[in-house]
Amino acid sequence: MRELRVCGAALLLWAVSAHAITPEGREFVAVLRELEPVQCEKRKLRWAIVLADAEKRSAEAKELRERFAALNRDPRTAELEKRLAQLEPRIRDGQGRVRDPEDLEAISGQQRAAFYRCE
């Protein structure tokens, strides 16, 4: 019973903190989630390109670079990345720090989770 109460309290704290971020922070995290599959694919391609270059497999490296460029040319990806670029100044202050610490925590958590899901 005690475990259930502790779990419930943790869930309540998480729910309250999830609403504490700014609307811009929420949108930033949502865009990151939408971009996650593309960013994961790009990360894998970068690694494969480096390995192909190191192993002097130039034909494979060229093909991988073309696939990477195709991901960048995708209109939906470009639109989402542009939106992230528009949101970033809104969540940062003049010195490059995040205005709301809750935003930083949410964005950082999303990026960490995406990194480990990509593996």
Contacts in CASP RR format, 6 or more apart in sequence:
PFRMAT RR
TARGET T0000
AUTHOR 0000-0000-0000
METHOD contacts of the structure
MODEL  1
MRELRVCGAALLLWAVSAHAITPEGREFVAVLRELEPVQCEKRKLRWAIV
LADAEKRSAEAKELRERFAALNRDPRTAELEKRLAQLEPRIRDGQGRVRD
PEDLEAISGQQRAAFYRCE
17 102 0 8 1.000
17 105 0 8 1.000
18 106 0 8 1.000
20 102 0 8 1.000
21 29 0 8 1.000
21 100 0 8 1.000
21 102 0 8 1.000
21 103 0 8 1.000
21 105 0 8 1.000
21 106 0 8 1.000
22 91 0 8 1.000
22 99 0 8 1.000
22 100 0 8 1.000
22 102 0 8 1.000
22 103 0 8 1.000
24 87 0 8 1.000
24 90 0 8 1.000
24 91 0 8 1.000
24 103 0 8 1.000
25 87 0 8 1.000
25 91 0 8 1.000
25 100 0 8 1.000
25 103 0 8 1.000
25 106 0 8 1.000
25 107 0 8 1.000
26 106 0 8 1.000
27 83 0 8 1.000
27 87 0 8 1.000
28 84 0 8 1.000
28 87 0 8 1.000
28 88 0 8 1.000
28 91 0 8 1.000
28 103 0 8 1.000
28 107 0 8 1.000
29 106 0 8 1.000
29 107 0 8 1.000
29 110 0 8 1.000
31 80 0 8 1.000
31 83 0 8 1.000
31 84 0 8 1.000
31 87 0 8 1.000
32 84 0 8 1.000
32 107 0 8 1.000
32 110 0 8 1.000
32 111 0 8 1.000
32 114 0 8 1.000
33 110 0 8 1.000
33 114 0 8 1.000
34 80 0 8 1.000
35 77 0 8 1.000
35 80 0 8 1.000
35 81 0 8 1.000
35 84 0 8 1.000
36 114 0 8 1.000
36 117 0 8 1.000
36 118 0 8 1.000
38 71 0 8 1.000
38 74 0 8 1.000
38 77 0 8 1.000
38 80 0 8 1.000
39 114 0 8 1.000
39 118 0 8 1.000
40 114 0 8 1.000
40 117 0 8 1.000
40 118 0 8 1.000
41 71 0 8 1.000
42 68 0 8 1.000
42 71 0 8 1.000
43 118 0 8 1.000
44 118 0 8 1.000
45 64 0 8 1.000
45 67 0 8 1.000
45 68 0 8 1.000
45 71 0 8 1.000
46 68 0 8 1.000
48 64 0 8 1.000
49 61 0 8 1.000
49 64 0 8 1.000
49 65 0 8 1.000
49 68 0 8 1.000
52 58 0 8 1.000
52 60 0 8 1.000
52 61 0 8 1.000
52 64 0 8 1.000
53 61 0 8 1.000
71 77 0 8 1.000
72 78 0 8 1.000
91 98 0 8 1.000
91 99 0 8 1.000
91 100 0 8 1.000
91 103 0 8 1.000
91 107 0 8 1.000
92 98 0 8 1.000
92 99 0 8 1.000
93 99 0 8 1.000
98 104 0 8 1.000
98 107 0 8 1.000
END
